[in-house]
Amino acid sequence: MQALDAKDLGRALCIITGASRGFGRTTALQISELVKPKSVLVLAARNAEALQTLQAELAASKAGKAGVIVKYVVADLGVKEGVESVVKAVKLHSSEDFDHLILVNNAGSLGALRYAKTLTDMAEVTSYMAFNLSSAVCLTAGVLEAFPRREGLRRTVVNVSSRCALEPFQSWGLYCSGKAARDMMFKVLALESPDLRVVNYSPGPLDTGMQLEARTLTEDDSLRNTFADMFSKGKLLTCEASCAKLTTLLLKDEYTSGAHVDFYDV
Ligand SMILES: NC(=O)c1ccc[n+]([C@@H]2O[C@H](COP(=O)([O-])OP(=O)(O)OC[C@H]3O[C@@H](n4cnc5c(N)ncnc54)[C@H](OP(=O)(O)O)[C@@H]3O)[C@@H](O)[C@H]2O)c1
């Protein structure tokens, strides 16, 4: 297999979920600058207008002018049809046209930020897991099936994880268990497929809409105040700073496949 030039990520087909805002949007912008001309970015989320705006921004950027192509899929990843539409968009491309497949499973939500003892509604829990766990599992399998192992094709799968995958937080049972399950699934994938490069990247506390939800909607007073404090004391990270660490990880390509890598460890 061809070694990667550490300065770029090759001619890539790169799929990024949750690219309409927050960390996913920044990931699309940063990765576009690191891939070779004729690379294709496939961006997925529900907000069509935001995806269209990002597509236009990328088309006008240095990367766009150099020939990086940006497509988007408006998809609700909480349902089977949404996942299938992203896989369908990937299947429009031929493996031979690329030397690197990159899938960034970034889309995620906090769900109900209530104490576990109140989670009596099975439909609520199932729906949360459908989006936050099942979609990432099935999208990854669908994309890998569409782009099978081939000489000269490097395949990288990123799971955007969280410290919550490793540590319990009160009233965050859904988020913590969804992230823990995702990490484990991607560890299993790495173990089963040594030819893949798989990383569970924990981006640190980011100044995004998700943090706004965290500091306003968390049921547990102490945890909610912790998030409010982090915000008011300017301790949140920018998506740009965290994504720069992720891209460094991908460029260096030295992590152990399946590892959980935290922003603060890179
Ligand atoms: N923010 C933090 O402090 C933090 C810390 C650790 C880990 N993370 C993780 O980092 C990732 C990105 O977080 P963020 O802070 O950027 O979140 P965010 O600002 O809330 O953005 C979430 C993204 O997911 C998409 N999304 C939500 N529901 C969706 C659905 N049903 N189908 C398809 N896409 C959907 C959203 O797009 P649409 O609304 O357009 O669909 C949006 O692009 C998440 O996996 C999160 O768990 C975040």
The ligand as a Gaussian input file, in Angstrom:
#p B3LYP/6-31G(d) Opt

LIG

0 1
 N      -19.744000      20.109000      21.567000
 C      -19.028000      19.429000      22.437000
 O      -18.628000      19.938000      23.494000
 C      -18.660000      18.000000      22.136000
 C      -17.808000      17.352000      23.033000
 C      -17.452000      16.036000      22.790000
 C      -17.945000      15.409000      21.660000
 N      -18.776000      16.055000      20.806000
 C      -19.275000      15.341000      19.641000
 O      -18.897000      16.031000      18.462000
 C      -19.865000      15.782000      17.440000
 C      -20.324000      17.117000      16.862000
 O      -20.880000      17.878000      17.902000
 P      -21.220000      19.427000      17.764000
 O      -20.896000      20.042000      19.043000
 O      -20.663000      19.965000      16.500000
 O      -22.818000      19.323000      17.653000
 P      -23.880000      20.276000      17.001000
 O      -23.353000      21.646000      16.853000
 O      -25.138000      20.054000      17.763000
 O      -24.030000      19.652000      15.531000
 C      -24.586000      18.385000      15.363000
 C      -24.567000      18.005000      13.897000
 O      -25.288000      16.757000      13.776000
 C      -26.316000      16.907000      12.808000
 N      -27.500000      16.129000      13.148000
 C      -28.253000      16.215000      14.300000
 N      -29.292000      15.383000      14.225000
 C      -29.212000      14.758000      13.014000
 C      -29.993000      13.789000      12.345000
 N      -31.097000      13.264000      12.897000
 N      -29.605000      13.383000      11.107000
 C      -28.502000      13.908000      10.529000
 N      -27.708000      14.800000      11.110000
 C      -28.066000      15.232000      12.328000
 C      -26.652000      18.406000      12.811000
 O      -27.164000      18.790000      11.542000
 P      -28.705000      19.051000      11.211000
 O      -29.349000      19.675000      12.403000
 O      -28.619000      19.926000      10.017000
 O      -29.257000      17.689000      10.878000
 C      -25.282000      19.028000      13.028000
 O      -24.609000      19.173000      11.801000
 C      -20.990000      14.986000      18.098000
 O      -20.831000      13.614000      17.815000
 C      -20.771000      15.243000      19.565000
 O      -21.297000      14.212000      20.372000
 C      -19.136000      17.347000      21.015000

